[in-house]
Amino acid sequence: MGRPSYDDATLAAYFHGPAEDLFDDPIVGTLLRRLALEDRDLLDAVADVDRSQIRDAMKQTPFERLQFAARSWNGLARLRRAD
C-alpha cells in the first residue's frame, strides 16, 4: 500500500497526540501525566487515531447519531449468517 495522498499539514490536523494543555486539566491531567511516565507508548498510539470521525459525530444531533447507529447495525445485520 502506498503513501497516503494527504499532504503533511492535513495529516497533522487529523493525527496527533493529546494536546499539551490536557496535561493541566484537573480531571484527566493526573492520569495523563502518570501515563507519560509509565507507559508513553500508550499516549503515542493515540496519535494514530483519526479524530475527524469524532468531530463529525459531535456535530450531529443525538437523533442523527441514533439514525447513523441504526443504519450501521442494519447493514451489519444483513451480513450475519442465518442458522
mmCIF file of the N, C-alpha and C atoms, coordinates in Angstrom:
data_MODEL
# 
_entry.id   MODEL 
# 
loop_
_atom_site.group_PDB 
_atom_site.id 
_atom_site.type_symbol 
_atom_site.label_atom_id 
_atom_site.label_alt_id 
_atom_site.label_comp_id 
_atom_site.label_asym_id 
_atom_site.label_entity_id 
_atom_site.label_seq_id 
_atom_site.pdbx_PDB_ins_code 
_atom_site.Cartn_x 
_atom_site.Cartn_y 
_atom_site.Cartn_z 
_atom_site.occupancy 
_atom_site.B_iso_or_equiv 
_atom_site.pdbx_formal_charge 
_atom_site.auth_seq_id 
_atom_site.auth_comp_id 
_atom_site.auth_asym_id 
_atom_site.auth_atom_id 
_atom_site.pdbx_PDB_model_num 
ATOM 1   N N  . MET A 1 1  ? 0.839   -1.179  0.000  1.00 0.00 ? 1  MET A N  1 
ATOM 2   C CA . MET A 1 1  ? 0.000   0.000   0.000  1.00 0.00 ? 1  MET A CA 1 
ATOM 3   C C  . MET A 1 1  ? 0.879   1.236   0.000  1.00 0.00 ? 1  MET A C  1 
ATOM 4   N N  . GLY A 1 2  ? 0.556   2.196   -0.837 1.00 0.00 ? 2  GLY A N  1 
ATOM 5   C CA . GLY A 1 2  ? 1.368   3.392   -0.986 1.00 0.00 ? 2  GLY A CA 1 
ATOM 6   C C  . GLY A 1 2  ? 1.142   4.420   0.098  1.00 0.00 ? 2  GLY A C  1 
ATOM 7   N N  . ARG A 1 3  ? 1.853   5.482   -0.024 1.00 0.00 ? 3  ARG A N  1 
ATOM 8   C CA . ARG A 1 3  ? 1.754   6.596   0.919  1.00 0.00 ? 3  ARG A CA 1 
ATOM 9   C C  . ARG A 1 3  ? 0.390   7.281   0.750  1.00 0.00 ? 3  ARG A C  1 
ATOM 10  N N  . PRO A 1 4  ? -0.202  7.779   1.853  1.00 0.00 ? 4  PRO A N  1 
ATOM 11  C CA . PRO A 1 4  ? -1.483  8.482   1.726  1.00 0.00 ? 4  PRO A CA 1 
ATOM 12  C C  . PRO A 1 4  ? -1.353  9.693   0.816  1.00 0.00 ? 4  PRO A C  1 
ATOM 13  N N  . SER A 1 5  ? -2.435  10.060  0.179  1.00 0.00 ? 5  SER A N  1 
ATOM 14  C CA . SER A 1 5  ? -2.404  11.180  -0.757 1.00 0.00 ? 5  SER A CA 1 
ATOM 15  C C  . SER A 1 5  ? -2.550  12.525  -0.049 1.00 0.00 ? 5  SER A C  1 
ATOM 16  N N  . TYR A 1 6  ? -2.649  12.527  1.277  1.00 0.00 ? 6  TYR A N  1 
ATOM 17  C CA . TYR A 1 6  ? -2.791  13.784  2.015  1.00 0.00 ? 6  TYR A CA 1 
ATOM 18  C C  . TYR A 1 6  ? -1.442  14.453  2.190  1.00 0.00 ? 6  TYR A C  1 
ATOM 19  N N  . ASP A 1 7  ? -1.445  15.789  2.205  1.00 0.00 ? 7  ASP A N  1 
ATOM 20  C CA . ASP A 1 7  ? -0.192  16.497  2.472  1.00 0.00 ? 7  ASP A CA 1 
ATOM 21  C C  . ASP A 1 7  ? 0.083   16.478  3.978  1.00 0.00 ? 7  ASP A C  1 
ATOM 22  N N  . ASP A 1 8  ? 1.276   16.892  4.358  1.00 0.00 ? 8  ASP A N  1 
ATOM 23  C CA . ASP A 1 8  ? 1.695   16.813  5.757  1.00 0.00 ? 8  ASP A CA 1 
ATOM 24  C C  . ASP A 1 8  ? 0.823   17.664  6.679  1.00 0.00 ? 8  ASP A C  1 
ATOM 25  N N  . ALA A 1 9  ? 0.382   18.829  6.212  1.00 0.00 ? 9  ALA A N  1 
ATOM 26  C CA . ALA A 1 9  ? -0.457  19.695  7.051  1.00 0.00 ? 9  ALA A CA 1 
ATOM 27  C C  . ALA A 1 9  ? -1.800  19.037  7.340  1.00 0.00 ? 9  ALA A C  1 
ATOM 28  N N  . THR A 1 10 ? -2.381  18.382  6.349  1.00 0.00 ? 10 THR A N  1 
ATOM 29  C CA . THR A 1 10 ? -3.656  17.693  6.552  1.00 0.00 ? 10 THR A CA 1 
ATOM 30  C C  . THR A 1 10 ? -3.486  16.535  7.515  1.00 0.00 ? 10 THR A C  1 
ATOM 31  N N  . LEU A 1 11 ? -2.432  15.749  7.332  1.00 0.00 ? 11 LEU A N  1 
ATOM 32  C CA . LEU A 1 11 ? -2.187  14.635  8.250  1.00 0.00 ? 11 LEU A CA 1 
ATOM 33  C C  . LEU A 1 11 ? -1.969  15.130  9.668  1.00 0.00 ? 11 LEU A C  1 
ATOM 34  N N  . ALA A 1 12 ? -1.260  16.213  9.836  1.00 0.00 ? 12 ALA A N  1 
ATOM 35  C CA . ALA A 1 12 ? -1.021  16.753  11.170 1.00 0.00 ? 12 ALA A CA 1 
ATOM 36  C C  . ALA A 1 12 ? -2.321  17.201  11.825 1.00 0.00 ? 12 ALA A C  1 
ATOM 37  N N  . ALA A 1 13 ? -3.274  17.676  11.030 1.00 0.00 ? 13 ALA A N  1 
ATOM 38  C CA . ALA A 1 13 ? -4.553  18.124  11.581 1.00 0.00 ? 13 ALA A CA 1 
ATOM 39  C C  . ALA A 1 13 ? -5.406  16.948  12.055 1.00 0.00 ? 13 ALA A C  1 
ATOM 40  N N  . TYR A 1 14 ? -5.277  15.790  11.406 1.00 0.00 ? 14 TYR A N  1 
ATOM 41  C CA . TYR A 1 14 ? -6.102  14.643  11.755 1.00 0.00 ? 14 TYR A CA 1 
ATOM 42  C C  . TYR A 1 14 ? -5.444  13.710  12.758 1.00 0.00 ? 14 TYR A C  1 
ATOM 43  N N  . PHE A 1 15 ? -4.143  13.554  12.679 1.00 0.00 ? 15 PHE A N  1 
ATOM 44  C CA . PHE A 1 15 ? -3.445  12.589  13.520 1.00 0.00 ? 15 PHE A CA 1 
ATOM 45  C C  . PHE A 1 15 ? -2.446  13.315  14.412 1.00 0.00 ? 15 PHE A C  1 
ATOM 46  N N  . HIS A 1 16 ? -2.720  13.336  15.676 1.00 0.00 ? 16 HIS A N  1 
ATOM 47  C CA . HIS A 1 16 ? -1.812  13.983  16.628 1.00 0.00 ? 16 HIS A CA 1 
ATOM 48  C C  . HIS A 1 16 ? -2.105  13.434  18.023 1.00 0.00 ? 16 HIS A C  1 
ATOM 49  N N  . GLY A 1 17 ? -1.146  13.549  18.870 1.00 0.00 ? 17 GLY A N  1 
ATOM 50  C CA . GLY A 1 17 ? -1.312  13.097  20.252 1.00 0.00 ? 17 GLY A CA 1 
ATOM 51  C C  . GLY A 1 17 ? -2.184  14.056  21.047 1.00 0.00 ? 17 GLY A C  1 
ATOM 52  N N  . PRO A 1 18 ? -2.376  13.778  22.325 1.00 0.00 ? 18 PRO A N  1 
ATOM 53  C CA . PRO A 1 18 ? -3.184  14.668  23.168 1.00 0.00 ? 18 PRO A CA 1 
ATOM 54  C C  . PRO A 1 18 ? -2.579  16.067  23.225 1.00 0.00 ? 18 PRO A C  1 
ATOM 55  N N  . ALA A 1 19 ? -3.413  17.076  23.257 1.00 0.00 ? 19 ALA A N  1 
ATOM 56  C CA . ALA A 1 19 ? -2.949  18.453  23.358 1.00 0.00 ? 19 ALA A CA 1 
ATOM 57  C C  . ALA A 1 19 ? -2.225  18.648  24.693 1.00 0.00 ? 19 ALA A C  1 
ATOM 58  N N  . GLU A 1 20 ? -1.203  19.451  24.668 1.00 0.00 ? 20 GLU A N  1 
ATOM 59  C CA . GLU A 1 20 ? -0.387  19.657  25.871 1.00 0.00 ? 20 GLU A CA 1 
ATOM 60  C C  . GLU A 1 20 ? -1.197  20.237  27.036 1.00 0.00 ? 20 GLU A C  1 
ATOM 61  N N  . ASP A 1 21 ? -2.204  21.077  26.730 1.00 0.00 ? 21 ASP A N  1 
ATOM 62  C CA . ASP A 1 21 ? -2.978  21.670  27.824 1.00 0.00 ? 21 ASP A CA 1 
ATOM 63  C C  . ASP A 1 21 ? -3.854  20.636  28.540 1.00 0.00 ? 21 ASP A C  1 
ATOM 64  N N  . LEU A 1 22 ? -4.065  19.469  27.937 1.00 0.00 ? 22 LEU A N  1 
ATOM 65  C CA . LEU A 1 22 ? -4.812  18.414  28.629 1.00 0.00 ? 22 LEU A CA 1 
ATOM 66  C C  . LEU A 1 22 ? -4.058  17.901  29.853 1.00 0.00 ? 22 LEU A C  1 
ATOM 67  N N  . PHE A 1 23 ? -2.739  18.007  29.832 1.00 0.00 ? 23 PHE A N  1 
ATOM 68  C CA . PHE A 1 23 ? -1.950  17.552  30.965 1.00 0.00 ? 23 PHE A CA 1 
ATOM 69  C C  . PHE A 1 23 ? -2.184  18.426  32.199 1.00 0.00 ? 23 PHE A C  1 
ATOM 70  N N  . ASP A 1 24 ? -2.715  19.643  32.010 1.00 0.00 ? 24 ASP A N  1 
ATOM 71  C CA . ASP A 1 24 ? -3.024  20.536  33.124 1.00 0.00 ? 24 ASP A CA 1 
ATOM 72  C C  . ASP A 1 24 ? -4.491  20.465  33.527 1.00 0.00 ? 24 ASP A C  1 
ATOM 73  N N  . ASP A 1 25 ? -5.269  19.660  32.830 1.00 0.00 ? 25 ASP A N  1 
ATOM 74  C CA . ASP A 1 25 ? -6.696  19.531  33.119 1.00 0.00 ? 25 ASP A CA 1 
ATOM 75  C C  . ASP A 1 25 ? -6.885  18.921  34.505 1.00 0.00 ? 25 ASP A C  1 
ATOM 76  N N  . PRO A 1 26 ? -7.813  19.483  35.319 1.00 0.00 ? 26 PRO A N  1 
ATOM 77  C CA . PRO A 1 26 ? -7.999  18.962  36.673 1.00 0.00 ? 26 PRO A CA 1 
ATOM 78  C C  . PRO A 1 26 ? -8.577  17.543  36.726 1.00 0.00 ? 26 PRO A C  1 
ATOM 79  N N  . ILE A 1 27 ? -9.226  17.105  35.652 1.00 0.00 ? 27 ILE A N  1 
ATOM 80  C CA . ILE A 1 27 ? -9.851  15.783  35.679 1.00 0.00 ? 27 ILE A CA 1 
ATOM 81  C C  . ILE A 1 27 ? -8.924  14.714  35.110 1.00 0.00 ? 27 ILE A C  1 
ATOM 82  N N  . VAL A 1 28 ? -8.405  14.928  33.906 1.00 0.00 ? 28 VAL A N  1 
ATOM 83  C CA . VAL A 1 28 ? -7.599  13.898  33.260 1.00 0.00 ? 28 VAL A CA 1 
ATOM 84  C C  . VAL A 1 28 ? -6.101  14.157  33.320 1.00 0.00 ? 28 VAL A C  1 
ATOM 85  N N  . GLY A 1 29 ? -5.705  15.336  33.769 1.00 0.00 ? 29 GLY A N  1 
ATOM 86  C CA . GLY A 1 29 ? -4.291  15.692  33.788 1.00 0.00 ? 29 GLY A CA 1 
ATOM 87  C C  . GLY A 1 29 ? -3.439  14.738  34.601 1.00 0.00 ? 29 GLY A C  1 
ATOM 88  N N  . THR A 1 30 ? -3.905  14.367  35.790 1.00 0.00 ? 30 THR A N  1 
ATOM 89  C CA . THR A 1 30 ? -3.137  13.456  36.642 1.00 0.00 ? 30 THR A CA 1 
ATOM 90  C C  . THR A 1 30 ? -2.906  12.122  35.952 1.00 0.00 ? 30 THR A C  1 
ATOM 91  N N  . LEU A 1 31 ? -3.934  11.588  35.336 1.00 0.00 ? 31 LEU A N  1 
ATOM 92  C CA . LEU A 1 31 ? -3.808  10.310  34.627 1.00 0.00 ? 31 LEU A CA 1 
ATOM 93  C C  . LEU A 1 31 ? -2.859  10.428  33.436 1.00 0.00 ? 31 LEU A C  1 
ATOM 94  N N  . LEU A 1 32 ? -2.978  11.500  32.668 1.00 0.00 ? 32 LEU A N  1 
ATOM 95  C CA . LEU A 1 32 ? -2.103  11.678  31.507 1.00 0.00 ? 32 LEU A CA 1 
ATOM 96  C C  . LEU A 1 32 ? -0.641  11.826  31.924 1.00 0.00 ? 32 LEU A C  1 
ATOM 97  N N  . ARG A 1 33 ? -0.385  12.565  32.999 1.00 0.00 ? 33 ARG A N  1 
ATOM 98  C CA . ARG A 1 33 ? 0.993   12.717  33.476 1.00 0.00 ? 33 ARG A CA 1 
ATOM 99  C C  . ARG A 1 33 ? 1.556   11.376  33.924 1.00 0.00 ? 33 ARG A C  1 
ATOM 100 N N  . ARG A 1 34 ? 0.725   10.572  34.598 1.00 0.00 ? 34 ARG A N  1 
ATOM 101 C CA . ARG A 1 34 ? 1.178   9.254   35.041 1.00 0.00 ? 34 ARG A CA 1 
ATOM 102 C C  . ARG A 1 34 ? 1.465   8.350   33.841 1.00 0.00 ? 34 ARG A C  1 
ATOM 103 N N  . LEU A 1 35 ? 0.575   8.377   32.841 1.00 0.00 ? 35 LEU A N  1 
ATOM 104 C CA . LEU A 1 35 ? 0.808   7.571   31.639 1.00 0.00 ? 35 LEU A CA 1 
ATOM 105 C C  . LEU A 1 35 ? 2.062   8.025   30.900 1.00 0.00 ? 35 LEU A C  1 
ATOM 106 N N  . ALA A 1 36 ? 2.313   9.320   30.885 1.00 0.00 ? 36 ALA A N  1 
ATOM 107 C CA . ALA A 1 36 ? 3.508   9.829   30.205 1.00 0.00 ? 36 ALA A CA 1 
ATOM 108 C C  . ALA A 1 36 ? 4.773   9.258   30.848 1.00 0.00 ? 36 ALA A C  1 
ATOM 109 N N  . LEU A 1 37 ? 4.732   9.031   32.142 1.00 0.00 ? 37 LEU A N  1 
ATOM 110 C CA . LEU A 1 37 ? 5.892   8.465   32.837 1.00 0.00 ? 37 LEU A CA 1 
ATOM 111 C C  . LEU A 1 37 ? 5.946   6.946   32.739 1.00 0.00 ? 37 LEU A C  1 
ATOM 112 N N  . GLU A 1 38 ? 4.789   6.301   32.883 1.00 0.00 ? 38 GLU A N  1 
ATOM 113 C CA . GLU A 1 38 ? 4.760   4.842   32.996 1.00 0.00 ? 38 GLU A CA 1 
ATOM 114 C C  . GLU A 1 38 ? 4.562   4.111   31.671 1.00 0.00 ? 38 GLU A C  1 
ATOM 115 N N  . ASP A 1 39 ? 3.824   4.702   30.748 1.00 0.00 ? 39 ASP A N  1 
ATOM 116 C CA . ASP A 1 39 ? 3.503   3.995   29.502 1.00 0.00 ? 39 ASP A CA 1 
ATOM 117 C C  . ASP A 1 39 ? 3.371   4.985   28.350 1.00 0.00 ? 39 ASP A C  1 
ATOM 118 N N  . ARG A 1 40 ? 4.477   5.580   27.967 1.00 0.00 ? 40 ARG A N  1 
ATOM 119 C CA . ARG A 1 40 ? 4.467   6.593   26.909 1.00 0.00 ? 40 ARG A CA 1 
ATOM 120 C C  . ARG A 1 40 ? 3.972   6.011   25.586 1.00 0.00 ? 40 ARG A C  1 
ATOM 121 N N  . ASP A 1 41 ? 4.191   4.711   25.357 1.00 0.00 ? 41 ASP A N  1 
ATOM 122 C CA . ASP A 1 41 ? 3.728   4.091   24.112 1.00 0.00 ? 41 ASP A CA 1 
ATOM 123 C C  . ASP A 1 41 ? 2.216   4.197   23.951 1.00 0.00 ? 41 ASP A C  1 
ATOM 124 N N  . LEU A 1 42 ? 1.503   4.129   25.064 1.00 0.00 ? 42 LEU A N  1 
ATOM 125 C CA . LEU A 1 42 ? 0.043   4.238   25.006 1.00 0.00 ? 42 LEU A CA 1 
ATOM 126 C C  . LEU A 1 42 ? -0.360  5.627   24.520 1.00 0.00 ? 42 LEU A C  1 
ATOM 127 N N  . LEU A 1 43 ? 0.272   6.647   25.039 1.00 0.00 ? 43 LEU A N  1 
ATOM 128 C CA . LEU A 1 43 ? -0.047  8.008   24.590 1.00 0.00 ? 43 LEU A CA 1 
ATOM 129 C C  . LEU A 1 43 ? 0.362   8.220   23.137 1.00 0.00 ? 43 LEU A C  1 
ATOM 130 N N  . ASP A 1 44 ? 1.485   7.645   22.738 1.00 0.00 ? 44 ASP A N  1 
ATOM 131 C CA . ASP A 1 44 ? 1.924   7.786   21.347 1.00 0.00 ? 44 ASP A CA 1 
ATOM 132 C C  . ASP A 1 44 ? 0.964   7.088   20.390 1.00 0.00 ? 44 ASP A C  1 
ATOM 133 N N  . ALA A 1 45 ? 0.334   6.009   20.829 1.00 0.00 ? 45 ALA A N  1 
ATOM 134 C CA . ALA A 1 45 ? -0.610  5.280   19.976 1.00 0.00 ? 45 ALA A CA 1 
ATOM 135 C C  . ALA A 1 45 ? -1.843  6.119   19.669 1.00 0.00 ? 45 ALA A C  1 
ATOM 136 N N  . VAL A 1 46 ? -2.193  7.027   20.555 1.00 0.00 ? 46 VAL A N  1 
ATOM 137 C CA . VAL A 1 46 ? -3.363  7.876   20.338 1.00 0.00 ? 46 VAL A CA 1 
ATOM 138 C C  . VAL A 1 46 ? -3.180  8.761   19.121 1.00 0.00 ? 46 VAL A C  1 
ATOM 139 N N  . ALA A 1 47 ? -1.953  9.057   18.771 1.00 0.00 ? 47 ALA A N  1 
ATOM 140 C CA . ALA A 1 47 ? -1.696  9.902   17.601 1.00 0.00 ? 47 ALA A CA 1 
ATOM 141 C C  . ALA A 1 47 ? -2.136  9.221   16.313 1.00 0.00 ? 47 ALA A C  1 
ATOM 142 N N  . ASP A 1 48 ? -2.342  7.910   16.347 1.00 0.00 ? 48 ASP A N  1 
ATOM 143 C CA . ASP A 1 48 ? -2.772  7.183   15.155 1.00 0.00 ? 48 ASP A CA 1 
ATOM 144 C C  . ASP A 1 48 ? -4.285  7.155   14.976 1.00 0.00 ? 48 ASP A C  1 
ATOM 145 N N  . VAL A 1 49 ? -5.012  7.813   15.870 1.00 0.00 ? 49 VAL A N  1 
ATOM 146 C CA . VAL A 1 49 ? -6.473  7.813   15.810 1.00 0.00 ? 49 VAL A CA 1 
ATOM 147 C C  . VAL A 1 49 ? -6.940  8.987   14.945 1.00 0.00 ? 49 VAL A C  1 
ATOM 148 N N  . ASP A 1 50 ? -7.781  8.704   13.984 1.00 0.00 ? 50 ASP A N  1 
ATOM 149 C CA . ASP A 1 50 ? -8.324  9.732   13.112 1.00 0.00 ? 50 ASP A CA 1 
ATOM 150 C C  . ASP A 1 50 ? -9.473  10.427  13.839 1.00 0.00 ? 50 ASP A C  1 
ATOM 151 N N  . ARG A 1 51 ? -9.249  11.644  14.263 1.00 0.00 ? 51 ARG A N  1 
ATOM 152 C CA . ARG A 1 51 ? -10.251 12.373  15.042 1.00 0.00 ? 51 ARG A CA 1 
ATOM 153 C C  . ARG A 1 51 ? -11.337 13.022  14.178 1.00 0.00 ? 51 ARG A C  1 
ATOM 154 N N  . SER A 1 52 ? -11.215 12.953  12.861 1.00 0.00 ? 52 SER A N  1 
ATOM 155 C CA . SER A 1 52 ? -12.212 13.589  12.007 1.00 0.00 ? 52 SER A CA 1 
ATOM 156 C C  . SER A 1 52 ? -13.582 12.950  12.202 1.00 0.00 ? 52 SER A C  1 
ATOM 157 N N  . GLN A 1 53 ? -13.634 11.637  12.400 1.00 0.00 ? 53 GLN A N  1 
ATOM 158 C CA . GLN A 1 53 ? -14.924 10.983  12.608 1.00 0.00 ? 53 GLN A CA 1 
ATOM 159 C C  . GLN A 1 53 ? -15.533 11.384  13.946 1.00 0.00 ? 53 GLN A C  1 
ATOM 160 N N  . ILE A 1 54 ? -14.702 11.577  14.949 1.00 0.00 ? 54 ILE A N  1 
ATOM 161 C CA . ILE A 1 54 ? -15.196 12.018  16.258 1.00 0.00 ? 54 ILE A CA 1 
ATOM 162 C C  . ILE A 1 54 ? -15.792 13.411  16.130 1.00 0.00 ? 54 ILE A C  1 
ATOM 163 N N  . ARG A 1 55 ? -15.061 14.312  15.460 1.00 0.00 ? 55 ARG A N  1 
ATOM 164 C CA . ARG A 1 55 ? -15.584 15.677  15.281 1.00 0.00 ? 55 ARG A CA 1 
ATOM 165 C C  . ARG A 1 55 ? -16.880 15.669  14.491 1.00 0.00 ? 55 ARG A C  1 
ATOM 166 N N  . ASP A 1 56 ? -16.958 14.848  13.446 1.00 0.00 ? 56 ASP A N  1 
ATOM 167 C CA . ASP A 1 56 ? -18.184 14.781  12.648 1.00 0.00 ? 56 ASP A CA 1 
ATOM 168 C C  . ASP A 1 56 ? -19.350 14.289  13.496 1.00 0.00 ? 56 ASP A C  1 
ATOM 169 N N  . ALA A 1 57 ? -19.117 13.296  14.332 1.00 0.00 ? 57 ALA A N  1 
ATOM 170 C CA . ALA A 1 57 ? -20.187 12.761  15.176 1.00 0.00 ? 57 ALA A CA 1 
ATOM 171 C C  . ALA A 1 57 ? -20.651 13.795  16.197 1.00 0.00 ? 57 ALA A C  1 
ATOM 172 N N  . MET A 1 58 ? -19.727 14.583  16.723 1.00 0.00 ? 58 MET A N  1 
ATOM 173 C CA . MET A 1 58 ? -20.110 15.576  17.725 1.00 0.00 ? 58 MET A CA 1 
ATOM 174 C C  . MET A 1 58 ? -20.912 16.720  17.117 1.00 0.00 ? 58 MET A C  1 
ATOM 175 N N  . LYS A 1 59 ? -20.816 16.912  15.803 1.00 0.00 ? 59 LYS A N  1 
ATOM 176 C CA . LYS A 1 59 ? -21.608 17.951  15.132 1.00 0.00 ? 59 LYS A CA 1 
ATOM 177 C C  . LYS A 1 59 ? -23.047 17.493  14.924 1.00 0.00 ? 59 LYS A C  1 
ATOM 178 N N  . GLN A 1 60 ? -23.296 16.187  15.004 1.00 0.00 ? 60 GLN A N  1 
ATOM 179 C CA . GLN A 1 60 ? -24.640 15.656  14.775 1.00 0.00 ? 60 GLN A CA 1 
ATOM 180 C C  . GLN A 1 60 ? -25.492 15.814  16.030 1.00 0.00 ? 60 GLN A C  1 
ATOM 181 N N  . THR A 1 61 ? -26.784 15.883  15.808 1.00 0.00 ? 61 THR A N  1 
ATOM 182 C CA . THR A 1 61 ? -27.710 15.875  16.935 1.00 0.00 ? 61 THR A CA 1 
ATOM 183 C C  . THR A 1 61 ? -27.792 14.444  17.475 1.00 0.00 ? 61 THR A C  1 
ATOM 184 N N  . PRO A 1 62 ? -28.281 14.260  18.702 1.00 0.00 ? 62 PRO A N  1 
ATOM 185 C CA . PRO A 1 62 ? -28.432 12.903  19.221 1.00 0.00 ? 62 PRO A CA 1 
ATOM 186 C C  . PRO A 1 62 ? -29.293 12.015  18.307 1.00 0.00 ? 62 PRO A C  1 
ATOM 187 N N  . PHE A 1 63 ? -30.333 12.584  17.702 1.00 0.00 ? 63 PHE A N  1 
ATOM 188 C CA . PHE A 1 63 ? -31.180 11.805  16.812 1.00 0.00 ? 63 PHE A CA 1 
ATOM 189 C C  . PHE A 1 63 ? -30.415 11.372  15.567 1.00 0.00 ? 63 PHE A C  1 
ATOM 190 N N  . GLU A 1 64 ? -29.598 12.273  15.014 1.00 0.00 ? 64 GLU A N  1 
ATOM 191 C CA . GLU A 1 64 ? -28.794 11.919  13.844 1.00 0.00 ? 64 GLU A CA 1 
ATOM 192 C C  . GLU A 1 64 ? -27.789 10.815  14.178 1.00 0.00 ? 64 GLU A C  1 
ATOM 193 N N  . ARG A 1 65 ? -27.210 10.865  15.388 1.00 0.00 ? 65 ARG A N  1 
ATOM 194 C CA . ARG A 1 65 ? -26.280 9.803   15.789 1.00 0.00 ? 65 ARG A CA 1 
ATOM 195 C C  . ARG A 1 65 ? -27.020 8.478   15.938 1.00 0.00 ? 65 ARG A C  1 
ATOM 196 N N  . LEU A 1 66 ? -28.240 8.529   16.463 1.00 0.00 ? 66 LEU A N  1 
ATOM 197 C CA . LEU A 1 66 ? -29.050 7.315   16.601 1.00 0.00 ? 66 LEU A CA 1 
ATOM 198 C C  . LEU A 1 66 ? -29.382 6.745   15.221 1.00 0.00 ? 66 LEU A C  1 
ATOM 199 N N  . GLN A 1 67 ? -29.758 7.611   14.287 1.00 0.00 ? 67 GLN A N  1 
ATOM 200 C CA . GLN A 1 67 ? -30.045 7.145   12.932 1.00 0.00 ? 67 GLN A CA 1 
ATOM 201 C C  . GLN A 1 67 ? -28.822 6.487   12.304 1.00 0.00 ? 67 GLN A C  1 
ATOM 202 N N  . PHE A 1 68 ? -27.658 7.084   12.476 1.00 0.00 ? 68 PHE A N  1 
ATOM 203 C CA . PHE A 1 68 ? -26.437 6.516   11.924 1.00 0.00 ? 68 PHE A CA 1 
ATOM 204 C C  . PHE A 1 68 ? -26.155 5.145   12.538 1.00 0.00 ? 68 PHE A C  1 
ATOM 205 N N  . ALA A 1 69 ? -26.307 5.047   13.856 1.00 0.00 ? 69 ALA A N  1 
ATOM 206 C CA . ALA A 1 69 ? -26.067 3.763   14.532 1.00 0.00 ? 69 ALA A CA 1 
ATOM 207 C C  . ALA A 1 69 ? -27.046 2.695   14.039 1.00 0.00 ? 69 ALA A C  1 
ATOM 208 N N  . ALA A 1 70 ? -28.305 3.086   13.855 1.00 0.00 ? 70 ALA A N  1 
ATOM 209 C CA . ALA A 1 70 ? -29.309 2.120   13.378 1.00 0.00 ? 70 ALA A CA 1 
ATOM 210 C C  . ALA A 1 70 ? -28.992 1.663   11.958 1.00 0.00 ? 70 ALA A C  1 
ATOM 211 N N  . ARG A 1 71 ? -28.599 2.595   11.091 1.00 0.00 ? 71 ARG A N  1 
ATOM 212 C CA . ARG A 1 71 ? -28.230 2.216   9.721  1.00 0.00 ? 71 ARG A CA 1 
ATOM 213 C C  . ARG A 1 71 ? -27.016 1.290   9.723  1.00 0.00 ? 71 ARG A C  1 
ATOM 214 N N  . SER A 1 72 ? -26.049 1.591   10.572 1.00 0.00 ? 72 SER A N  1 
ATOM 215 C CA . SER A 1 72 ? -24.853 0.745   10.645 1.00 0.00 ? 72 SER A CA 1 
ATOM 216 C C  . SER A 1 72 ? -25.217 -0.654  11.132 1.00 0.00 ? 72 SER A C  1 
ATOM 217 N N  . TRP A 1 73 ? -26.059 -0.732  12.162 1.00 0.00 ? 73 TRP A N  1 
ATOM 218 C CA . TRP A 1 73 ? -26.455 -2.025  12.692 1.00 0.00 ? 73 TRP A CA 1 
ATOM 219 C C  . TRP A 1 73 ? -27.240 -2.820  11.639 1.00 0.00 ? 73 TRP A C  1 
ATOM 220 N N  . ASN A 1 74 ? -28.150 -2.165  10.948 1.00 0.00 ? 74 ASN A N  1 
ATOM 221 C CA . ASN A 1 74 ? -28.931 -2.859  9.924  1.00 0.00 ? 74 ASN A CA 1 
ATOM 222 C C  . ASN A 1 74 ? -28.030 -3.376  8.805  1.00 0.00 ? 74 ASN A C  1 
ATOM 223 N N  . GLY A 1 75 ? -27.023 -2.589  8.446  1.00 0.00 ? 75 GLY A N  1 
ATOM 224 C CA . GLY A 1 75 ? -26.090 -3.042  7.419  1.00 0.00 ? 75 GLY A CA 1 
ATOM 225 C C  . GLY A 1 75 ? -25.303 -4.257  7.876  1.00 0.00 ? 75 GLY A C  1 
ATOM 226 N N  . LEU A 1 76 ? -24.863 -4.256  9.125  1.00 0.00 ? 76 LEU A N  1 
ATOM 227 C CA . LEU A 1 76 ? -24.122 -5.406  9.656  1.00 0.00 ? 76 LEU A CA 1 
ATOM 228 C C  . LEU A 1 76 ? -25.026 -6.618  9.836  1.00 0.00 ? 76 LEU A C  1 
ATOM 229 N N  . ALA A 1 77 ? -26.276 -6.380  10.217 1.00 0.00 ? 77 ALA A N  1 
ATOM 230 C CA . ALA A 1 77 ? -27.207 -7.488  10.447 1.00 0.00 ? 77 ALA A CA 1 
ATOM 231 C C  . ALA A 1 77 ? -27.454 -8.275  9.165  1.00 0.00 ? 77 ALA A C  1 
ATOM 232 N N  . ARG A 1 78 ? -27.391 -7.593  8.019  1.00 0.00 ? 78 ARG A N  1 
ATOM 233 C CA . ARG A 1 78 ? -27.596 -8.298  6.746  1.00 0.00 ? 78 ARG A CA 1 
ATOM 234 C C  . ARG A 1 78 ? -26.457 -9.261  6.444  1.00 0.00 ? 78 ARG A C  1 
ATOM 235 N N  . LEU A 1 79 ? -25.298 -8.997  7.020  1.00 0.00 ? 79 LEU A N  1 
ATOM 236 C CA . LEU A 1 79 ? -24.143 -9.870  6.782  1.00 0.00 ? 79 LEU A CA 1 
ATOM 237 C C  . LEU A 1 79 ? -24.109 -11.069 7.730  1.00 0.00 ? 79 LEU A C  1 
ATOM 238 N N  . ARG A 1 80 ? -24.970 -11.074 8.730  1.00 0.00 ? 80 ARG A N  1 
ATOM 239 C CA . ARG A 1 80 ? -24.988 -12.148 9.719  1.00 0.00 ? 80 ARG A CA 1 
ATOM 240 C C  . ARG A 1 80 ? -25.474 -13.440 9.081  1.00 0.00 ? 80 ARG A C  1 
ATOM 241 N N  . ARG A 1 81 ? -24.808 -14.513 9.416  1.00 0.00 ? 81 ARG A N  1 
ATOM 242 C CA . ARG A 1 81 ? -25.176 -15.819 8.861  1.00 0.00 ? 81 ARG A CA 1 
ATOM 243 C C  . ARG A 1 81 ? -26.453 -16.335 9.514  1.00 0.00 ? 81 ARG A C  1 
ATOM 244 N N  . ALA A 1 82 ? -27.370 -16.795 8.707  1.00 0.00 ? 82 ALA A N  1 
ATOM 245 C CA . ALA A 1 82 ? -28.608 -17.378 9.229  1.00 0.00 ? 82 ALA A CA 1 
ATOM 246 C C  . ALA A 1 82 ? -28.351 -18.814 9.620  1.00 0.00 ? 82 ALA A C  1 
ATOM 247 N N  . ASP A 1 83 ? -28.819 -19.206 10.801 1.00 0.00 ? 83 ASP A N  1 
ATOM 248 C CA . ASP A 1 83 ? -28.628 -20.597 11.266 1.00 0.00 ? 83 ASP A CA 1 
ATOM 249 C C  . ASP A 1 83 ? -29.815 -21.457 10.981 1.00 0.00 ? 83 ASP A C  1 
# 
